[in-house]
Amino acid sequence: MRFSALRQLECPKCGLVHDPDQVIGLCACGSPLLARYDLDEVRAGLTKAEVASRAPDLWRYHELLPVRDPANVVSLGEGMTPLLGLPAYGRELGVPNLLMKDEGLIPTGTFKARGAAVGVSRAYEVGVRKIAMPTNGNAGSAWATFAARAGMEALIAMPIAAPEICRREVKIVGAELKLIDGLIGDAGAWIREQLATREGYLDVSTLKEPYRIEGKKTMGLEIAEQLGWKLPDVILYPTGGGVGLIGIWKALAELAELGWVDGPMPRLVAVQATGCAPIVTAWEKGLPESEPWVDAKTVAFGITVPKALGDFLVLQAIAETDGCAVAVDDDEILAAQRRCAELEGSFVCPEGAANFAAVRQLRASGWIKADDQVVALNTGTGLKYPETVPL
């Protein structure tokens, strides 16, 4: 069977189908594009046992990823991060079956490496040699790192308030870095200005190319495999651009169509901070898309996204899985970060800690039941955020 069963790119808004073997960004209607695969071919030619025999990285799922030729895979060993039980913290929160998918142990220290690995690999395969993007920090450092691995140039713009380590990561791998006095939207505006005069760059902003989401979806594939191809009751995800949540939703739908999992889908929870909660507000109002958040600010800097391009997909994922969206305060985030470290010895990032604050809130309301199996995504290592820990 083929290395990749990639068939086409499809617009989730207007339904237009695109040839994937070209350099492409958004659909003509302005929507992100989603990769679609020949799942009949995968079902006929691949087994779960064969997947289990492969190397423990995200490329073990290569038939469900978009890179057609293994020679174009750009990798630093990313994927297959631990799915850890949190017995002490789970007991305190009233959720004994609490698990954490720990993305802090992946290259560059955050889950952003997944999207960068697949996005850079596919960009290289279709002929791209220069990439550009705005970032809150971690995505920029990951894409710059994988671009360096591929021998590609990278132009990165990030808010000056982004974590210092992310700025240093971008510099050490030789990428061009521009610090912006503003938020990620301002960084995006600067990138657009630059690309109007610079030639040869692909804008790989969140969901402006189709393949970051394919890397992120491997979190969902791994969760299913690590649980013996059984699905948990709830998955919580810290949501800024929301690509990881969309990716997990997409992965689980593909697995269900393959017949590799059955039963109800996990209830997906989009977790935001009260200082930047456009998805939560849209969810509470029953809107199909979010409205731009004014004066966005939170200690969980990675989810400071006032308006996500794929917000309609996040809201659809929540609705179709009977999930919800919830916002937590910065004080709750920092308390959860500290408590996870004290009880479990795991220094999680503030975005990951937001999930545990949400678990506490949802358990208190009864939305999460005592016997639910709950998976919380820790999207990065707390070591990248030393300022969150007082001395």
C-alpha positions as CSV (number, residue, x, y, z in Angstrom):
1,M,0.0,0.0,0.0
2,R,1.1,3.6,-0.5
3,F,3.1,5.4,2.1
4,S,0.3,8.0,2.3
5,A,-3.4,7.4,1.4
6,L,-3.9,11.2,0.9
7,R,-6.6,11.7,-1.7
8,Q,-7.6,15.4,-1.8
9,L,-8.1,18.6,0.1
10,E,-11.6,19.6,1.0
11,C,-13.2,22.8,2.2
12,P,-15.4,22.3,5.2
13,K,-17.4,25.5,4.4
14,C,-18.1,25.4,0.7
15,G,-17.3,21.8,-0.1
16,L,-14.8,22.7,-2.9
17,V,-12.2,20.0,-3.5
18,H,-8.6,20.9,-4.2
19,D,-5.6,19.0,-5.6
20,P,-3.2,18.4,-2.7
21,D,-0.1,18.2,-4.8
22,Q,0.4,22.0,-5.1
23,V,1.4,24.8,-2.9
24,I,-1.9,25.9,-1.4
25,G,-3.2,27.9,1.6
26,L,-6.9,28.7,2.2
27,C,-9.8,27.8,0.0
28,A,-11.0,30.6,-2.3
29,C,-13.9,31.2,0.1
30,G,-11.4,31.9,2.9
31,S,-11.8,28.7,4.9
32,P,-9.1,26.4,6.1
33,L,-8.7,23.2,4.1
34,L,-8.9,19.6,5.5
35,A,-6.9,16.7,4.1
36,R,-9.0,13.6,3.2
37,Y,-7.6,10.1,2.8
38,D,-8.7,6.9,1.0
39,L,-9.8,5.2,4.1
40,D,-11.0,2.1,2.2
41,E,-7.4,1.6,1.1
42,V,-6.1,2.0,4.6
43,R,-8.7,-0.4,6.0
44,A,-7.8,-3.0,3.4
45,G,-4.1,-2.7,3.7
46,L,-3.2,-1.8,7.3
47,T,-3.9,-3.4,10.7
48,K,-3.6,-2.2,14.2
49,A,-1.0,-4.9,14.9
50,E,1.2,-3.6,12.1
51,V,1.0,-0.1,13.5
52,A,2.0,-1.4,16.9
53,S,5.1,-3.0,15.4
54,R,6.4,0.4,14.1
55,A,8.8,2.9,15.7
56,P,7.3,4.9,18.6
57,D,6.9,8.2,16.8
58,L,4.0,9.9,15.1
59,W,5.1,8.7,11.6
60,R,3.9,5.2,12.6
61,Y,0.5,6.5,11.3
62,H,2.0,7.6,7.9
63,E,-0.9,6.2,5.8
64,L,-3.1,8.8,7.6
65,L,-0.6,11.6,7.1
66,P,0.0,13.7,3.9
67,V,3.7,13.0,3.1
68,R,3.7,10.8,0.0
69,D,7.5,9.9,0.0
70,P,9.3,8.8,3.2
71,A,12.4,10.6,1.8
72,N,10.6,13.9,2.5
73,V,9.9,13.2,6.2
74,V,11.6,15.8,8.4
75,S,11.7,14.3,11.9
76,L,13.4,14.8,15.3
77,G,11.7,11.7,16.8
78,E,8.4,13.5,17.7
79,G,5.4,11.7,18.9
80,M,4.2,8.8,21.2
81,T,4.3,11.0,24.3
82,P,3.3,9.4,27.6
83,L,-0.3,9.0,28.7
84,L,0.1,9.2,32.4
85,G,-2.2,8.3,35.2
86,L,-2.6,11.1,37.8
87,P,-3.9,9.1,40.8
88,A,-3.2,11.7,43.6
89,Y,-4.4,14.7,41.7
90,G,-7.3,12.8,40.3
91,R,-8.5,11.8,43.8
92,E,-8.2,15.4,44.9
93,L,-10.3,16.6,42.0
94,G,-12.8,13.8,42.4
95,V,-11.9,12.1,39.1
96,P,-10.0,8.9,39.9
97,N,-9.6,8.0,36.3
98,L,-7.7,11.2,35.3
99,L,-5.0,10.8,32.7
100,M,-2.6,13.4,31.2
101,K,-1.2,13.3,27.7
102,D,2.2,14.9,28.4
103,E,3.4,16.8,25.3
104,G,6.2,18.4,27.4
105,L,8.5,15.6,26.4
106,I,8.4,16.1,22.7
107,P,11.1,18.0,20.6
108,T,11.1,21.7,21.3
109,G,9.1,21.0,24.5
110,T,5.5,21.5,23.2
111,F,2.9,19.8,21.0
112,K,3.6,22.4,18.4
113,A,6.4,20.0,17.2
114,R,3.7,17.7,15.8
115,G,2.2,20.3,13.5
116,A,5.7,21.6,12.5
117,A,7.0,18.1,11.7
118,V,4.2,17.3,9.3
119,G,3.7,20.8,8.0
120,V,7.4,21.3,7.2
121,S,7.7,17.8,5.6
122,R,4.7,18.3,3.3
123,A,5.7,21.9,2.4
124,Y,9.2,20.6,1.5
125,E,7.6,17.8,-0.6
126,V,5.6,20.3,-2.7
127,G,8.6,22.5,-3.3
128,V,8.5,25.2,-0.6
129,R,11.9,26.3,0.7
130,K,10.9,29.4,2.7
131,I,8.2,29.7,5.4
132,A,6.8,32.6,7.4
133,M,4.4,32.8,10.3
134,P,3.2,34.8,13.3
135,T,3.2,33.0,16.6
136,N,2.6,33.4,20.3
137,G,6.0,31.7,20.8
138,N,6.0,27.9,20.8
139,A,4.7,27.3,17.3
140,G,7.3,29.7,15.9
141,S,10.2,28.0,17.7
142,A,8.9,24.6,16.6
143,W,8.5,25.5,12.9
144,A,11.8,27.3,12.9
145,T,13.5,24.2,14.3
146,F,12.0,21.8,11.8
147,A,12.7,24.3,9.0
148,A,16.3,24.3,10.0
149,R,16.3,20.5,10.0
150,A,14.9,20.6,6.4
151,G,17.4,23.2,5.3
152,M,14.6,25.8,4.8
153,E,14.5,29.5,5.6
154,A,12.0,30.7,8.3
155,L,10.7,34.2,9.0
156,I,9.0,34.4,12.4
157,A,7.1,37.3,14.1
158,M,6.0,37.1,17.7
159,P,4.8,39.4,20.4
160,I,7.6,40.9,22.5
161,A,5.8,39.5,25.6
162,A,6.2,35.9,24.3
163,P,8.3,33.5,26.5
164,E,12.0,34.4,26.3
165,I,13.0,30.8,25.6
166,C,10.9,30.8,22.4
167,R,12.7,33.8,21.1
168,R,16.1,32.2,21.9
169,E,15.0,29.0,20.2
170,V,14.1,30.8,17.0
171,K,17.5,32.7,17.0
172,I,19.7,29.6,17.7
173,V,18.4,27.7,14.7
174,G,19.1,30.6,12.4
175,A,15.6,31.9,11.6
176,E,14.8,35.5,11.1
177,L,12.9,36.9,14.1
178,K,10.8,40.0,14.4
179,L,9.5,41.1,17.8
180,I,6.1,42.9,17.7
181,D,4.8,45.3,20.3
182,G,1.3,43.8,20.3
183,L,-0.6,40.5,20.1
184,I,-0.5,37.7,17.6
185,G,-2.9,39.5,15.3
186,D,-0.4,42.3,15.0
187,A,2.4,39.8,14.3
188,G,0.2,38.4,11.6
189,A,-0.3,41.8,10.0
190,W,3.4,42.3,9.9
191,I,3.9,39.0,8.2
192,R,1.3,39.8,5.6
193,E,3.1,43.1,4.9
194,Q,6.4,41.3,4.5
195,L,5.1,38.7,2.2
196,A,3.7,41.4,-0.1
197,T,7.2,42.3,-1.0
198,R,9.3,39.2,-0.3
199,E,9.1,36.3,-2.8
200,G,9.1,32.6,-2.3
201,Y,7.6,32.4,1.2
202,L,4.6,30.2,2.2
203,D,2.5,31.7,5.0
204,V,2.1,28.8,7.5
205,S,0.0,30.7,10.0
206,T,-2.4,28.7,12.0
207,L,-4.7,26.8,9.6
208,K,-3.6,28.9,6.6
209,E,-1.9,25.8,5.3
210,P,-3.6,22.4,5.5
211,Y,-1.1,20.2,7.2
212,R,-0.4,21.5,10.7
213,I,-3.7,20.0,11.7
214,E,-2.6,16.6,10.4
215,G,0.4,16.6,12.7
216,K,-1.8,17.6,15.6
217,K,-4.3,14.9,15.0
218,T,-1.7,12.3,15.9
219,M,-2.4,13.2,19.6
220,G,-5.9,11.7,19.0
221,L,-4.5,8.6,17.2
222,E,-2.0,8.0,20.0
223,I,-4.6,8.4,22.8
224,A,-6.8,5.8,21.1
225,E,-3.9,3.4,20.6
226,Q,-2.5,3.9,24.1
227,L,-5.9,3.0,25.6
228,G,-6.1,-0.2,23.6
229,W,-8.2,1.4,20.9
230,K,-10.8,2.3,23.4
231,L,-11.9,5.9,23.8
232,P,-12.1,8.0,27.0
233,D,-15.2,9.7,28.1
234,V,-13.8,13.3,28.1
235,I,-10.8,15.0,26.4
236,L,-9.9,18.5,27.5
237,Y,-7.8,20.8,25.3
238,P,-6.4,24.3,26.0
239,T,-7.8,26.3,23.1
240,G,-6.3,29.3,21.4
241,G,-6.2,28.6,17.6
242,G,-7.8,25.3,18.4
243,V,-5.9,23.2,15.9
244,G,-5.2,20.4,18.3
245,L,-8.8,20.0,19.3
246,I,-9.9,20.0,15.6
247,G,-7.1,17.5,14.9
248,I,-8.2,15.2,17.7
249,W,-11.8,15.3,16.5
250,K,-10.7,14.6,13.0
251,A,-8.5,11.7,14.1
252,L,-11.2,10.0,16.1
253,A,-13.6,10.4,13.2
254,E,-11.1,8.7,10.8
255,L,-10.6,5.9,13.3
256,A,-14.3,5.3,13.6
257,E,-14.7,5.2,9.8
258,L,-11.8,2.7,9.7
259,G,-13.7,0.6,12.3
260,W,-10.7,0.7,14.7
261,V,-12.8,2.3,17.4
262,D,-16.5,2.2,18.3
263,G,-18.9,3.5,20.8
264,P,-19.6,7.2,21.6
265,M,-17.0,9.8,20.8
266,P,-15.2,11.5,23.8
267,R,-16.9,14.7,24.9
268,L,-14.4,17.4,23.8
269,V,-13.9,20.4,26.0
270,A,-12.3,23.6,24.8
271,V,-10.6,25.3,27.7
272,Q,-9.8,29.0,27.7
273,A,-8.8,31.7,30.1
274,T,-11.3,34.3,31.3
275,G,-8.9,37.0,30.0
276,C,-9.3,35.6,26.4
277,A,-12.4,33.5,25.9
278,P,-13.9,34.1,22.5
279,I,-14.8,30.4,21.9
280,V,-16.4,30.1,25.3
281,T,-18.5,33.2,24.7
282,A,-19.6,32.0,21.3
283,W,-20.5,28.6,22.7
284,E,-22.6,30.1,25.5
285,K,-24.4,32.3,23.0
286,G,-25.0,29.5,20.5
287,L,-23.0,31.3,17.8
288,P,-21.4,29.4,14.9
289,E,-18.3,31.5,15.0
290,S,-16.6,33.6,17.6
291,E,-16.3,37.4,17.9
292,P,-12.9,39.1,18.3
293,W,-11.9,39.4,22.0
294,V,-10.9,42.9,23.1
295,D,-7.8,43.4,25.4
296,A,-6.9,39.8,25.5
297,K,-4.5,38.9,28.3
298,T,-3.7,35.7,30.3
299,V,-0.8,34.0,32.0
300,A,-1.4,31.1,29.6
301,F,0.2,33.1,26.8
302,G,-0.2,30.3,24.2
303,I,-4.0,30.5,24.2
304,T,-4.1,34.3,23.8
305,V,-5.8,34.2,20.5
306,P,-8.5,36.9,20.2
307,K,-10.1,35.4,17.0
308,A,-9.2,32.0,15.7
309,L,-9.5,31.3,11.9
310,G,-10.9,27.8,12.6
311,D,-13.3,28.8,15.4
312,F,-16.2,27.4,13.5
313,L,-14.6,24.0,13.4
314,V,-13.8,24.1,17.1
315,L,-17.5,24.9,17.9
316,Q,-18.6,22.1,15.5
317,A,-16.3,19.6,17.2
318,I,-17.7,20.5,20.6
319,A,-21.3,20.3,19.4
320,E,-21.0,17.0,17.6
321,T,-19.4,15.3,20.6
322,D,-21.8,16.8,23.2
323,G,-18.8,18.6,24.7
324,C,-18.6,22.2,26.1
325,A,-16.3,25.2,26.4
326,V,-15.2,26.6,29.7
327,A,-13.1,29.5,30.9
328,V,-10.9,29.6,34.0
329,D,-9.2,32.4,35.9
330,D,-5.4,33.0,35.8
331,D,-5.3,32.4,39.6
332,E,-6.9,29.0,39.1
333,I,-4.4,28.2,36.3
334,L,-1.4,29.0,38.5
335,A,-2.8,27.1,41.4
336,A,-3.5,24.0,39.2
337,Q,0.1,24.2,37.8
338,R,1.5,24.2,41.3
339,R,-0.8,21.5,42.6
340,C,0.0,19.1,39.7
341,A,3.7,19.5,40.5
342,E,3.2,19.0,44.2
343,L,1.0,15.9,43.9
344,E,2.4,14.3,40.7
345,G,5.9,15.7,40.2
346,S,4.9,17.1,36.8
347,F,5.8,20.7,36.0
348,V,3.1,21.5,33.3
349,C,2.8,24.6,31.2
350,P,0.1,27.1,32.2
351,E,-2.0,26.2,29.1
352,G,-2.0,22.5,30.3
353,A,-2.7,23.6,33.9
354,A,-5.8,25.4,32.6
355,N,-7.2,22.0,31.8
356,F,-6.9,20.8,35.4
357,A,-8.6,24.0,36.6
358,A,-11.4,23.2,34.2
359,V,-11.6,19.6,35.4
360,R,-12.1,21.0,39.0
361,Q,-14.9,23.3,37.7
362,L,-16.6,20.7,35.6
363,R,-16.5,18.0,38.3
364,A,-18.0,20.5,40.8
365,S,-20.9,21.2,38.4
366,G,-21.5,17.5,37.8
367,W,-20.7,17.8,34.1
368,I,-17.8,15.4,34.6
369,K,-18.8,12.3,36.6
370,A,-16.8,10.5,39.2
371,D,-16.4,7.4,37.1
372,D,-15.5,9.2,33.8
373,Q,-12.2,8.5,32.2
374,V,-10.8,11.9,31.5
375,V,-7.8,12.8,29.4
376,A,-6.2,16.3,29.8
377,L,-3.7,17.5,27.3
378,N,-0.6,19.1,28.8
379,T,0.6,20.9,25.7
380,G,4.1,21.7,26.9
381,T,6.8,21.7,29.6
382,G,6.5,24.2,32.4
383,L,10.3,24.7,32.0
384,K,9.5,27.1,29.2
385,Y,7.6,29.3,31.7
386,P,9.9,29.9,34.7
387,E,8.2,33.3,35.3
388,T,5.0,31.4,36.5
389,V,6.9,30.1,39.5
390,P,7.7,32.5,42.3
391,L,11.1,32.0,44.1
